[in-house]
Amino acid sequence: MSSGPVPLFRSSATPGFSSLVSADPRRIFARKLVREIQVRFAEVLCTVKTNEGLVQARPGDAIITGIAGEHWRVSRSHFARRYQPVPPTVAGEAGRYVSLPNRIMAVRMSEPFEVLLADGVSRLSGAAGDWLVDYGDGSLGIVSPAIFATTYEIVG
């Protein structure tokens, strides 16, 4: 039984929220909770195994380990706006960081879907019930319900 291709959402790499996400009547606004995470920075081009798929990391990109042991990549250009070092960690060096309470837009998806990241190569796969997250900076992501519940608060 084939249900056809799954919807594909493309990160635009352009600042601002996606019109597809902002126009969805199911969309909500949420704020990232301040949570401590472990960060290392890619020294060479590599692949990061996330819960949602394989993601390419370029030199300088942050590779993050979250509170549930999950991994994800944040491009160097977006990292400083989303995370702050916890002393004695120095900005730009591996160590402990906290997430900043940035506002995001999200839609809880009712069917499987995919996200093509701004690098044009990395593709994430989401399941029904997962959140499509729009970070407002041209990047999209997928967050499971359990991780969303512990890392975001809905604000509207």
N, C-alpha and C positions, 0 to 999 in steps of 0.2 A: 504494500500500500504506500504509494508515494503522494505526498501532499504538495509537491512542487518545491521550487527554491525558497529559501528563507529570506526574509527582508534583510537588506544590507544597508547599514548606516555608515556614511563616510565622514571621517574627521576632516574638517576644512583647512586647518592650520591658520585660519583667519580669526582674529579676536572677535568675541561676541558669541551669544548662544545660537545654536542651530535653529533655523526656522522650522525644521521638521519636528524638533523636540518642543520648541516653544508653542507651536500651533496644536500640539496634541492635547485634547481635553483632559487626559489622565495625568498630565504633568504636575509635578509638585516642586516647590523650592525646599532645599535643605541646606544645612550648614554642617561642615565637617567638624567633628568634635576634636578637641585637643587630645591627641594620643601620642605616646612615645613609640618610635619605630627605630629599627636599625637600618643604616644606610651604608652602602659601599658604592664606589664610582667605577664604572667600566673603564678599563685601561686600554682595551682593544675592542674591535667589533666582536660582539658575542650574541648569543641567544639566551633569553631568560624564559624559563618555563613558568608560566602563570597558571592559575586555575582555569583560565578561559582560553589558553592557547600559547603558542610560542611567539615571542616578541623579540625583535632585533634591538640591541642596545649599541649605541655608538660610543666611542671614547668620550668620557665626561658625563654620560648619562648616569642618573642615580638608579641603583638597583636596591629596592626596598624590601625588607622583611617586616610584615605586619604583625599585629598582636596574636593572630591565629596561625602564624608561621607561613602565611601566604606571601608570594613574591609578585612584584610588579616593577615596571620601569617608568621613570619620569624623565623626560628630556631635560637636559641641562638648562635650556632656555626657560622652562616652566618651574624648575625645582625651587628656586629661591622665593618665588611668590607663594609656594604651598607649604614649605617646611622651614623650620628654624633650628639651628644647632642647640643642643643641651650641653652647657659647659661640663667638662673641659673640651668637648668637641669644638673644633674651629670650622667655620663655614667653608664648605668645599672639600672637607676631609671626611674620611670614613668615620662613623661613630653613631652616637645617639642624636636623634632629631625629634622634634614634635611637629605634628601637623597644625597648620594655622586654620582658624575657623572661617575658611572661605565658603562663599555661597555657591551652590550648584543647582542645576535643574535636573530632574530625573523623571523617568517614566517606568513604571513597573510593567514589564512586557507580558502579554498573555500567550505568546507563542515563541518558538525558537527564533533567534535572530543572530546576525553577525555585525561586527564593527570592523571597518578597515581604518587602521590608525593613520595618522598624518604622514608617516614615512612611506605610505603607499605599498608597503610590503606585508607588514604584520597584520594578521587578521585574528580577531577574537570571536569565540562562539558563546552565545548565551542561550539559556534554557527558558522555557515559560516560567514566570515568577521572578526571574532576575531583573535587576534594574539597569536600564540604559541611562548612563550618567553623562551629562553635558557640563564640562568644567568652566564654560564661558570664555575659554581662551582658544577655541578652535579645536580642542581635543575632546574625544568621547571615550567612554570606558564602559565596562560591564562589572557590576558588583552583585554578588550573591545576596539573597535576603538576609542571611545570618550575619554577614560582614556589614551590610548596609545598616542593620539594626544596632550594631555596636560602634559604628564609626560616624554616623550622621544623625542629626536631629532634624525632623521635618519642621519647617518654619512657615509654610503656606503653600 
